[in-house]
Each structure stands twice: as structure tokens, then as C-alpha cells.
């Protein structure tokens, strides 16, 4: 269903991301310390404690820990361990967005209600991840507006990578297209050795919310997507990409803070000059930092993937710089897949 001008989902943004975790203070502190983000808010009541970290430019990550065993965060952690439970969507009118989404077939989670100065409502997304619609007063600044810029140079969320169970990709894409007016902007089948996965990228009408949806190809050997689904306990967010305008400077700063990144085979850089004409960074500089580069008609894409610190290995972060590129480089996706497979091969399954 095509987006309608002035529709309920036309000006959608990512308002914040909620993680359900076993220890909110520890999870928030690790991310704030390593990625140079600020602690924006800490709250606690008889059922839950939450810590929000973020930075100027729109990063707002809320780590929620259940105080009581019957809180939804407790159930989430029992099934998945720490992970993304809610990708909250900023909209001009939460009541209208909720009503329209439900009319189009979304499963309601929470009816519209006032939450301080905001109006919120929630629907199911993929797996057991929800989308909370958030309507903030036009006179109120976004949560991160007054936050200091991250010392590492990251300043926004580029996309969410979502692993789906086999057979869910088509229906999930259709849900985002038909219910929330997203558009499918990129599609690819990736084959690496004996393994394969299918990927489609959907993006909101505003271009501010992007989901890379991935399902394993069960006709081939099991791989990292199968491992995620098994270890996570179903569909979920595998990684979040953070934006920077200077990826080499950011990666050096992040390494200094203790972030460990996946390595890339030297052969990747041996062939790089023949594949892409580099301008901003040299092959030596990219190779020193294990940064991947690809390009499309709009320009170049630089990215690197942090090594997962999750006990189950089911969540990690990416750092990305878009020098005009709008898509997701084939070479980079294959390099990620190969790098993760090499990492998994070190540990018996």
C-alpha cells in the first residue's frame, strides 16, 4: 500500500530503542563507556528500573530491567537474554497511527495513553519485538537534543538488522509495506560457500527508519542466521548500525575505549583497489582498521562490525559511514557473513 501524503506514518522517526536486560546499570554503563554516550536518565519503581543513554543526533537507548518476575522484561530475558524489545517510532499523532495500523491488520499491544507530555500506543512488529508509537509535544525538544555529542563521533542510528525464522521474510516485508507504509528498497540473495540467506531492506516513507530483514535458506547448510534464531529463541534484532561522519577517527577512538571489532582477511584489501576507486581513505588505512568499503550509484559505504559481547553472541553493534551510498554493499554483506562464520568456527556448535 503506497504512503499517502500527510498520512499517519509520513513523518516517522526512531524515537528510542528499548533493551530488556538482566542488569540495566551494567548494560547502560558498558555502552556509555565504550561508545562515548551520555547517561540521560535513570528511573526506578517497584516493578522496573531503566537507564537511558544517548547522544546528540538522535541516539536514545533505554535499558530496562525487571524488578519483579512478572514484568514483561523478565519474561523477555528468560527467553532471549539481553536484547532489543521495542523499536519506538516517533509519529505526529500516536492515536491516529495506532488506529490506522490496527485497521490495516496490526496486532494491538497497548491502546493510546498519556505518558507525561507524550502520547504512546503499541503494536506488535516482528517476533516478539513491539513498536511503540510516540507522539511528543511540538514544543518539546527530543530526548537527545541537549545531550552532548558522543566522544567517539557516532551520532545516529542507520538501520536495524533483523534475523527472521525461515519462511517469514515475505510476510514480514508485506506487513511493513501494507501496515506502516514502508517501501522495500533493496533485495539480495547472499551465497557464501555452502550457506545462503535472503535479505530485503524496508524503509519508512520518511527514510528515517530502516530494517534489514534476513532469513536463512534452509535448502543449504545452517549458518550464522540459523545460529542466531536458535540461540536467541526466535526472530530478533541481530545488530544496530551507528552513524559516523569519520569512520577511521571513530574506530580509533572506539578501539582506545576497549571496543573489539571483527577482523577482515587480508585478501579483501589486496583486491580492493581493483574493485573500487578510493578517495577519502587509503587501502592501508582501511586495512589497518579492518574497515569494509563498497559503493553504489550514490557513492561509497564504509562499515565495520563490533565483536559481540553478548553471552549468547546474539547482538552486536555496527559503525557505518555513508559517503553518498544509500544501499547495502554486496561485498560488505558477504564479508560480514564470512567474518562471522569464521568467528563461529572457532567454537564448536
Secondary structure by P-SEA (a helix, b strand, c coil): cccccccccccccccbbbbbcccaaaaaaaaaaaaccccccccccccbbbbbbbcccbbbbbbbbbcccccaaaaaaaccccccccbbbbcccaaaaaaaaaaacccccccccccccbbbbbbbccccbbbbbbbcccccccccccccccccccccccbbbbbbcccaaaaaaaaaaccccccccbbbbbbccccbbbbbbbbccccccccbbbbbcccccccaaaaaaaaaccccccbbbbbbccaaaaaaaaaaabbbbbbbcaaaaaacccccccccccaaaaaaabbbbbbcccbbbbbccccccccccccbbbbbbbcccccccaaaaaaaaaaaaaaaaaccc
